[in-house]
């Protein structure tokens, strides 16, 4: 009981892909992995990370360069005036790696339907002493208006400054966490309040993914050929 599985990690290779894409020799694996972790830590420590509501960081390694893709609903904050901010961020990240850094920005068209953005916005409201119930209700209604099939929000901690920590959940639609083909977007953020840390978890269900093509076994192919022959004869 109580053993939770990360919704993203559970679906890797089914309808989710890796957030770091590279292949290196076994002896270099540890150093490259730590380099990735260092890059992610540096990006998360930047002041623009929080103000731009960066939802995801993708790292793709090529032989001569490292491509970092930042997913954000506010690309202007990261780009800055005439690209000054993105150049400064690139220069800071370049100090950490030997290969050339290439920064790319991917805009999130529907921030209300992105789990990480919703979680970060909710955490920000809790830090500003907003009513947690009202903030949760508002986030759920916005996501439903954006067209998601289901959303579940859970906040845990000393809610409203209460002495005893507790959890509150608000949900709309369906969120099938045990269905592997379900496209579940998951986000987590922490609100650092004066009376302690409040954790915010968001699950968003975007429908079921059946894949582009279904694999056919030999029996199915032969059956299809036989049916086609029979149609021609008739």
Buried (B, 14 or more C-beta within 10 A) or exposed (E): EEEEEEBBEBBEEEBBEEBBEBEEEEEEEEEBEEBBEEBBEBBEEBEBBBEBBBBBBBBBBEEEEBBBBBBBBBBEBBBBEEEEBBEEBBEBBBEEBEEEBEBEBEEBEEBBBBBBBBBBBBBBBBBEEBEBEEBBBBBBBBBBEBEBBBBBBBBBBBBBEEEEBEEBEBBBBEBBBEEEEBBBBBBBBBBEBEEEEBBBBBBBBBEEBEEEEEEEEEEEEEEEEEEEEEEEEE
